[in-house]
């Protein structure tokens, strides 16, 4: 989990892929409706691919 007070204290949380949907649901239920998945870590050749998931 990472937090950055320079950006209103936003959080970046990492979890196992199979736990992601439940984690987002739990965070939203705790009163943070803007919680969303923003990406995935995959194996590869060290390139960076940015894709807008359109849910935030």
N, C-alpha and C positions, 0 to 999 in steps of 0.2 A: 504494500500500500504506500503510495506517495501522496504528499500534500504540498501545495505551493501557496503560501500566504500572499504572494504578490498577485495572484489571480483569484482573489476572493476565497482562498482556501479550498479550491477544487481538489478532488481526490482522483487518483488513478489506482485501480485495484486489479490485481492479477489473480486468476484462479484457473482450475482445470476446465477445459472446454465443456465437459458434461455437466459442470456445476454453474455455468454462466447464466443461463436463463433463470434458474432458481435464485441465484444471488441478486440479480437485477430486481426480481419480484420482491425479495426480502428488503432490499434497500428502499425501493419505492414504498412498500408497506410501512417502513419506519419513518416516512415523512419526507422523502427526497424524490419527488416525481420526475425530476430531470435525469435520473439514473438511466444509463443505456450502455449497450455494448459498442465499443469503438474499434475493435480490431482483433487480430489473432496473431500469435507467434507460431511460425511454421519453420521447418528446416528448409535450407536452401543454400544458394551460393552467395549469400551476404548482400543481396540487393534489397532495396526498400520499395515497397509498393503501397501507395496510399489510395484508399477507396472510401468514398463517402457512402456510409450505410443509410443515410437519409432518415435517421430516427432521433435526432437531437437538435 
